[in-house]
Amino acid sequence: MANQYCLALDLVDDVTLIAAYEAYHTQVWPEIIRSITDSGITSMEIYRFGNRLCMTIETNDTFTFERKGAMDEANPKVQEWEKLMWKYQRALPGAKPGEKWVFMNKIFQL
């Protein structure tokens, strides 16, 4: 059974940095793609409005955020990517210290 999640994050509000961030996402490193799919994520989309990002993911039954986090911690290439991306990203107001992407609460479904 597939699960769906929606998460949000802000980018640094700088046109040049936003363009660079988008450029990285046109050619995501293959090791990052592999780490995503190996974790049980079957679909991922990121949308942007201004400096606000919205990411949707669909997962299979093997996926948990705890497992994905442990896999990411053990993967030096993922750590390198995350460090690089943090140059462009900014935590949302209300995020916990060190928290990047935050869950959005579903308030409607048709």
Sequence and secondary structure as in RCSB ss.txt:
>XXXX:A:sequence
MANQYCLALDLVDDVTLIAAYEAYHTQVWPEIIRSITDSGITSMEIYRFGNRLCMTIETNDTFTFERKGAMDEAN
PKVQEWEKLMWKYQRALPGAKPGEKWVFMNKIFQL
>XXXX:A:secstr
  EEEEEEEEE S HHHHHHHHHHTTS  HHHHHHHHHTTEEEEEEEEETTEEEEEEEE TT  HHHHHHHHHT 
HHHHHHHHHHHTTEE  TT  TT  SEE       
